[in-house]
Amino acid sequence: GSQVIFLAVVSLVVVVVMVGWMRLTPRHHYVLSIGLALVVGGAIGNVIDRIRLSYVIDFVDFHVGSWHFATFNLADSAITLGAICLVIHFIFEQRTSS
């Protein structure tokens, strides 16, 4: 009930902030732009699931023998790749601006 609404609102606030950040990003910062777009897209995908179904559908579940890797979905993958792009951007931007 209220947890679903809270998580959806928090996600939407993050999306609005990141879209604003994207609008201010210079065109030549490709990795930053791609990273923000992936995070925003993944967050919107999770919000849609959360509002429509009250939970996020996880569909990738890895098992190798007795070892079990985390269960995740495409939106989570986009968010993870986007976060990696953001880290890469900030590491290399710091090196080039110093």
C-alpha positions in Angstrom: 0.0 0.0 0.0 1.8 3.1 1.3 5.3 1.5 0.6 4.4 1.2 -3.1 3.3 4.8 -3.3 6.4 6.0 -1.3 8.8 4.1 -3.6 7.0 5.3 -6.7 7.2 8.9 -5.6 10.9 8.7 -4.6 11.6 7.1 -8.0 9.7 9.8 -9.9 11.5 12.6 -8.0 14.9 11.0 -8.9 13.7 10.8 -12.6 12.7 14.5 -12.6 16.1 15.5 -11.1 18.0 13.4 -13.6 16.1 14.6 -16.5 16.9 18.2 -15.4 20.5 17.2 -15.1 20.4 15.7 -18.6 19.0 18.9 -20.0 22.0 20.8 -18.6 24.6 18.3 -19.8 26.9 19.5 -22.6 26.4 17.6 -25.9 30.0 16.3 -25.9 29.6 14.4 -22.6 28.3 11.3 -24.3 29.1 8.8 -21.5 27.3 11.0 -19.0 24.3 11.5 -21.2 24.0 7.7 -21.9 24.4 6.9 -18.2 21.7 9.3 -17.2 19.4 8.1 -19.9 19.9 4.4 -18.8 19.2 5.3 -15.1 16.1 7.3 -16.0 14.8 4.6 -18.4 15.4 1.9 -15.8 13.8 4.0 -13.0 10.7 4.7 -15.2 10.4 1.0 -16.0 10.5 0.0 -12.4 7.9 2.8 -11.5 5.6 1.5 -14.2 5.8 -2.0 -12.7 5.4 -0.7 -9.2 2.3 1.4 -10.0 0.7 -1.2 -12.3 1.4 -4.3 -10.3 2.4 -3.0 -6.8 5.8 -4.8 -7.3 8.6 -5.0 -9.8 8.8 -8.1 -11.9 12.2 -9.8 -11.7 12.9 -12.3 -14.5 16.6 -13.1 -14.7 17.6 -15.7 -12.2 21.0 -17.3 -12.4 21.8 -20.7 -10.9 25.2 -22.4 -11.4 25.3 -25.6 -9.4 24.5 -24.6 -5.9 25.6 -21.0 -6.5 22.8 -18.5 -6.9 23.3 -15.0 -8.4 21.0 -12.1 -7.7 17.6 -12.0 -9.4 17.0 -8.9 -11.5 15.2 -7.4 -14.4 16.0 -5.4 -17.5 15.3 -2.1 -15.8 17.7 -3.0 -13.0 20.3 -3.9 -15.7 19.8 -0.4 -17.3 20.2 1.3 -13.9 23.4 -0.6 -13.2 24.9 0.1 -16.6 23.9 3.7 -16.3 25.6 4.0 -12.9 28.8 2.4 -14.3 28.7 5.1 -17.1 28.3 7.8 -14.5 31.3 6.5 -12.5 33.4 6.3 -15.7 32.4 9.8 -16.7 33.3 11.3 -13.3 36.6 9.4 -13.1 37.8 10.5 -16.5 36.3 14.1 -16.2 38.3 14.6 -13.0 41.5 13.5 -14.8 41.0 15.7 -17.8 39.9 18.8 -15.8 42.9 18.6 -13.4 
